[in-house]
Structures are given as structure tokens and as C-alpha cells.
């Protein structure tokens, strides 16, 4: 199992509804793909930790980097993990 951590800058026109949609979409996808993690939004920036199978996380990260709701996506860390930190969180 792997973990991936990234940060990005939200677009200036991002609304609370957009953030809610991001969270709903992530929760649905993550439940279906055995992904856990945490999404933090603060001061117009995102920080996300994603845990799961490497191939799924890698594909997901490609989609994340192409998402126009944020920019300057920066991969902070990617590593093998032996235990999930967010076992019961599909994304929160």
C-alpha cells in the first residue's frame, strides 16, 4: 500500500459549493476504490493525503493534477506504508 501527499493552490473563483463537490466526488470514488485519506482546505490552499493501491493512487494523481479548480500542484511525498493513518476516512 502507498501514500501520496500533495499541495496546491485553489483557483480564486472557487466557491464553497465547489469544495463540497470536490469532497463528495472524492468520497464516492474513494469508497469504490479502497482509498482513504484527508483533504485540508485553508487560506485558498489544498493539502491532501491519499492512501491505497499505488496504481490507483498514481492514476488519481494524474486526474488531480489536470483538475482546473486548482493549480501549482506539488507532490510533497510518496511512500510505501504498512498501515493506514485514515482507516475509516474515505476523505474528510
NORQUI-V240046 format. One record per pair of residues at least 4 apart in sequence whose ideal C-beta (glycine too) atoms are under 6 Angstrom apart, sorted by the first residue. I is the first residue (numbers start at 1). J is the second residue. If there is no record, write none. Layout:
# NORQUI-V240046
i = {I & I}
j = {J & J}
This chain:
# NORQUI-V240046
i = {1 & 2 & 2 & 2 & 3 & 3 & 3 & 4 & 4 & 4 & 4 & 5 & 5 & 5 & 6 & 6 & 6 & 6 & 7 & 7 & 8 & 8 & 8 & 8 & 9 & 9 & 9 & 10 & 10 & 10 & 11 & 14 & 14 & 18 & 19 & 26 & 26 & 27 & 27 & 30 & 30 & 30 & 31 & 33 & 34 & 35 & 36 & 36 & 36 & 36 & 37 & 37 & 37 & 37 & 37 & 38 & 38 & 39 & 39 & 40 & 41 & 46 & 50 & 51 & 52 & 52 & 65}
j = {81 & 54 & 57 & 80 & 51 & 79 & 81 & 50 & 57 & 61 & 78 & 49 & 76 & 77 & 48 & 73 & 75 & 76 & 47 & 74 & 46 & 70 & 72 & 73 & 45 & 71 & 72 & 14 & 44 & 70 & 69 & 18 & 69 & 69 & 41 & 30 & 91 & 90 & 91 & 35 & 90 & 91 & 90 & 56 & 52 & 52 & 51 & 84 & 86 & 89 & 49 & 50 & 51 & 86 & 91 & 49 & 86 & 48 & 91 & 47 & 46 & 70 & 57 & 84 & 56 & 57 & 73}
